[in-house]
């Protein structure tokens, strides 16, 4: 089943919508900057080699702030490279600290599953011998502790953190994971409420 391309302005007009105003803005060409002056590890440089022309200013500023020990919140438009920035920070942590653990939190199981596969591919690209794991409502309770033990990057959904992880802090694997938790990635932060 194919999708038919529809002009959205034409669609609105033919369905009775009155268009009061349109605002067209010229496309801005992205400007890239070298990441080689950030002092990154070879694993991070290997991950970033896909970007020979450099990375965007907001990505570089995010990575630099992280390297300076600051907490970072990045807000930018969809598909503007937020994932690359936090994945570079995660790679840097994992390469520098063999005990470091990363919690990557996604609001929906489908998104968490998709992003889990991206984390796996990323970790393979870095050359680091690091495993990613996923713990959400689809993962059998009996397998979750094992995932925490063997994974340095764990993809979670918020409900599983509240309903399972924080309810099992008596477990040594949970304690070890939390003790070594070095980075928390909260993706799609605008979608969380009451958490």
TORTOR-719186 format. One record per residue: z, x, y of N, C-alpha, C, O in turn. Coordinates in steps of 0.001 Angstrom, whole numbers, plus 500000, padded with zeros to 6 digits. Layout:
<nodes>
ZXYZXYZXYZXY
...
</nodes>
This chain:
<nodes>
500000500850498822500000500000500000500000500893501237500942501656501449
498975500806502036498871501617503241499449500905504446499655499692504438
499704501686505478500222501119506718499101501066507732498312502003507853
499035499974508455498031499796509486498616500297510811499736499945511180
497858501105511503498289501606512809498210500464513823497181499799513940
499285500247514539499332499172515529499717499779516868500681500540516960
498973499445517889499318499835519240500507498965519662500391497740519702
501633499579519971502834498781520226502728497948521498503274496845521544
502043498435522532501892497620523745501055496380523456501379495276523895
499979496581522713499125495453522326499910494462521462499780493249521630
500719494978520545501541494133519676502499493277520511502618492074520279
503178493891521474504131493150522303503434492050523102503907490915523171
502308492411523699501582491430524516501069490257523681501158489108524115
500537490528522499500005489441521665501109488591521050500837487504520541
502342489066521089503458488294520559504340487708521666505502487371521438
503770487593522861504451486868523917505430487660524766506156487060525559
505482488929524641506386489731525459505692490066526776504509490404526797
506425489971527851505907490374529161506390491781529452507590492056529460
505455492647529686505821494039529990505953494159531498504977493990532230
507150494448531957507438494523533385507142495904533958506741496036535115
507341496910533154507182498276533671506943499233532500507523499071531426
506124500182532709505973501279531746506200502582532498505910502690533690
506706503535531802506986504833532402506409505898531476506930506135530386
505357506521531908504751507576531103505146508922531677505044509164532879
505590509771530809506001511104531235505134512139530539504787511981529368
504791513177531245503943514188530616504707514917529514505919515118529597
503978515296528502504567516047527400504907517442527904504096518093528562
506112517889527585506500519252527943506284520151526742506685519811525629
505671521261526953505475522226525876506806522914525619507480523376526540
507160522969524357508406523628523987508354525116524274507338525768524033
509441525646524783509529527071525063510479527691524052511592527203523856
510048528748523423510870529393522394511402530734522888510857531367523792
512506531134522238513196532364522608513523533131521331513741532537520275
513554534431521441513879535265520288515326535039519860516206534845520698
515561535065518571516912534965518020517394536331517546518529536462517089
516560537328517648516880538657517111517977539358517894518575540308517389
518255538920519107519297539549519923520677538910519718521626539262520418
520795537989518779522070537301518542522999538088517614524174537746517485
522489539124516978523323539910516055523590539187514746524674539310514175
522617538441514273522782537644513055522668538499511800522069539574511811
523250538002510730523187538664509435521769538626508882520924537871509363
521518539443507872520183539457507254519865538104506611518704537694506591
520878537404506085520641536083505484520166535088506541519239534315506299
520796535108507703520395534202508779519006534559509288518192533674509553
518737535843509423517411536273509869516350535864508857515243535475509230
516692535953507576515750535539506535515461534042506650514317533613506501
516507533250506918516336531809507089515448531498508292514623530585508242
515619532252509360514905531985510608513512532612510656512769532375511609
513146533402509656511843534058509698510675533071509683509540533438509986
510960531826509332509925530778509391509524530476510830508543529771511069
510268530999511775510047530737513191509736532051513916510539532517514724
508583532644513631508270533951514209508145533925515735508314534954516390
507850532756516298507735532651517755509083532420518425509166532393519653
510138532254517634511469532057518184511965530632517982511332529820517307
513115530354518588513749529049518494513924528489519907513813529215520895
514195527197519982514345526551521286515654526973521961516600527416521309
515672526821523276516838527242524068518120526571523599519154527231523502
518077525257523301519300524567522889519783525066521516520985525073521249
518857525479520655519245526034519362519919527395519553520958527680518958
519313528212520382519875529548520626521247529439521292522178530152520918
521372528548522276522659528377522967523735527883522001524888528308522081
523360526994521095524306526485520102524782527605519187525981527760518955
523852528373518676524209529481517771525074530500518508526067530979517961
524706530835519741525488531805520516526904531287520764527868532039520628
527037530011521126528375529439521353529207529490520079530396529806520120
528586529182518960529286529250517678529740530678517386530878530904516976
528843531639517599529194533042517368530311533507518292531068534415517948
530416532883519467531488533196520417532802532512520056533796532648520770
532803531771518938534025531131518470534305529774519088535428529277519000
533320529175519704533521527886520355533142526740519423532277526889518560
533794525604519603533376524375518947532141523874519691532046524010520910
531210523303518964529941522920519576529616521464519252529755521019518113
529186520740520270528606519416520097527210519501520693527047519845521864
526205519188519888524830519234520366524269517826520362524276517143519338
523786517403521508523085516121521582521699516399522127521535516967523207
520729515995521374519341516180521773518505515164521010518989514542520065
517296514999521402516471513939520826516187514165519342516372515261518812
515740513112518699515389513154517286514311514202517051513389514356517851
514441514915515948513463515921515511513320517074516493512234517632516648
514425517433517161514377518537518118515056519793517587515200520774518318
515473519774516330515986520996515723517492521149515657517997522270515610
518220520038515652519674520138515521520059520755514179520944521608514109
519388520319513119519728520818511783519567522328511690520410523004511100
518505522860512260518294524302512212519466525038512841519914526057512316
519963524529513959521065525191514656522325525214513797522941526268513639
522720524064513237523964524088512457523776524787511118524731525338510570
522570524772510590522338525494509340522360527006509557522802527750508682
521890527459510704521978528889511014523440529309511162523831530383510706
524241528460511798525680528757511936526347528790510564527161529672510292
526011527851509714526577527809508366526177529045507575527014529650506906
524917529423507645524438530613506939525188531846507404525564532699506599
525401531934508701526117533086509247527544533141508694528013534205508290
528223532015508677529582531964508115529600532356506642530424533165506214
528697531784505884528657532044504442528358533498504139528859534043503155
527554534129504968527215535530504727528338536472505137528474537557504572
529131536072506101530205536941506609531527536775505865532315537716505771
531766535575505336533064535279504713532851534672503331532422533523503225
533145535422502270532917534908500913533815533733500527533572533084499509
534847533452501322535722532312501048535347531073501853535851529983501581
534478531227502830534148530127503742533584528925502995532785529065502069
534016527750503417533517526492502892533006525655504058533553525689505161
531945524906503786531302524077504801531347522630504325531009522338503178
531763521728505206531679520284504937530604519723505855530719519795507078
529564519167505258528488518535506024528594517032505785528448516564504655
528848516286506846529135514855506726527973514053507296527534514265508427
527491513126506478526377512251506859526828510806506671527531510510505704
526443509899507567526997508543507549526558507656506387527250506691506064
525431507957505754524903507101504690524587507916503446524191509078503539
524765507295502269524476507988501008523037508469500936522777509588500493
522104507637501366520687508024501285520419509261502126519719510174501688
520973509294503328520804510457504199521518511673503614520988512784503651
522713511467503076523454512568502464522681513171501297522638514391501138
522078512323500491521292512810499351520092513614499831519820514698499315
519385513094500802518226513803501360518644515153501942518000516171501689
519716515154502713520171516384503350520737517378502334520626518588502528
521331516885501274521812517760500204520662518611499664520812519817499465
519520517976499431518362518716498918517876519743499942517400520815499569
517992519424501202517618520392502249518588521567502276518176522711502469
519878521289502083520859522380502021520558523292500834520626524516500952
520228522697499697519887523510498523518707524433498825518757525623498516
517665523898499417516484524693499747516821525776500763516366526914500644
517616525418501755518027526392502768518779527549502123518478528713502387
519748527235501286520549528283500664519697529179499778519934530384499696
518723528605499129517809529410498326516996530353499224516772531512498873
516559529850500376515782530658501314516573531838501874515987532870502199
517889531700501991518695532771502594518884533946501656519174535057502100
518721533710500356518983534769499393520459534906499045520827535742498220
521305534092499666522734534120499332522946533439497991522246532480497666
523874533908497234524205533289495950525270532220496203526438532395495858
524847531122496806525757530069497250525232528734496734524031528466496764
526159527902496260525783526572495769526190525500496769527202525600497463
525355524475496809525682523272497577526029522172496582525496522132495473
526916521294496984527287520140496168527297518889497024527327518955498253
527270517760496359527282516471497071528346515597496437528409515461495215
529188515003497282530201514064496809530106512808497661530438512809498846
529645511739497027529612510426497666529926509395496592530290509759495474
529793508129496913530158507072495980529354507049494698529775506425493724
528205507712494669527389507757493456527823508856492483527360508896491343
528700509737492927529148510851492085530395510427491321531386510004491916
530336510543490006531446510176489132532727510888489568532711512087489846
533822510154489624535107510696490063535498511924489232536063512881489761
535200511894487952535549513008487073534797514294487354535204515360486890
533706514216488106532903515408488411533204516004489788532758517112490085
533935515304490613534120515712492008534914517014492162534555517865492976
535979517169491393536780518404491490535925519616491116536002520655491772
535123519489490078534237520580489667533240520946490756532939522122490963
532735519944491446531803520202492543532509520981493650531946521930494195
533739520586493987534497521306495020534755522752494612534680523653495447
535055522980493351535353524338492875534153525276492998534300526427493410
532981524787492643531832525695492552530923525692493786530007526510493862
531151524801494748530250524679495898530908525212497162532068524922497453
530139525998497904530632526480499194530164525587500335530733525617501426
529132524797500082528683523776501028528786522450500287528204522287499214
529526521501500857529656520197500223529239519128501222529739519057502344
528300518299500769527802517182501558528642515959501197528767515597500027
529211515337502216530079514171502041529552512989502847528750513143503768
530029511810502471529950510643503342531373510416503854532329510780503169
531540509822505043532884509655505602533815508846504712535005509148504619
533278507816504054534133506980503216534733507766502062535876507513501680
533998508705501503534507509475500370535583510459500837536509510762500085
535472510951502047536514511830502590537815511047502708538879511528502318
537721509839503249538925509027503446539461508457502138540665508502501887
538579507925501311539021507230500097539331508174498942540151507843498085
538695509338498902538911510217497748539505511572498140540576511931497650
538840512324499004539278513689499301540713513716499836541563514431499305
540975512945500874542308512970501481543366512294500620544561512466500860
542945511538499631543890510928498694544204511852497529545050511529496695
543538512989497460543719513918496348544119515310496805543742516305496187
544881515380497887545272516686498412546277517413497516546581518584497748
546792516727496498547670517399495547546870518259494561547446519105493877
545556518053494480544683518820493583544437520209494170544120520338495353
544581521239493350544386522622493814542986522833494382542845523508495402
541950522280493762540580522468494255540413521863495648539710522426496487
541052520727495899540989520105497223541734520984498218541243521220499322
542900521465497848543667522335498732542893523608499065542850524030500221
542282524215498050541502525440498273540317525177499193540036525964500097
539625524065498956538484523728499803538936523557501250538333524127502159
539985522783501467540462522534502832541017523800503476540839524008504676
541684524643502702542238525891503223541124526816503722541301527532504708
539992526798503045538881527692503392537782527005504202536723527583504445
538046525767504615537058525024505391536858525730506738537777525809507553
535659526233506951535364527038508135534430526352509110534364526726510281
533704525346508633532765524636509498532655523199509020532494522927507830
532747522289509977532514520871509700531295520451510517531291520545511745
530277519993509826529069519486510466529146517965510391529169517392509301
529185517329511528529228515867511604527892515411512168527702515368513383
526972515073511280525626514695511703525600513218512081526331512411511507
524770512876513031524620511493513492525969510942514002526355509819513676
526661511744514795528012511383515243528062510045515983529093509373515971
526976509661516617526962508403517380527071507171516484527316506072516982
526895507332515180526934506171514278528343505893513742528558504856513114
529287506777513971530630506621513409531493505790514346531500506001515559
532215504849513769533183504095514548534378503791513656534220503540512462
535550503814514226536748503500513476537130504549512444537923504271511543
536574505755512564536887506803511592537810507804512247538209508781511614
</nodes>
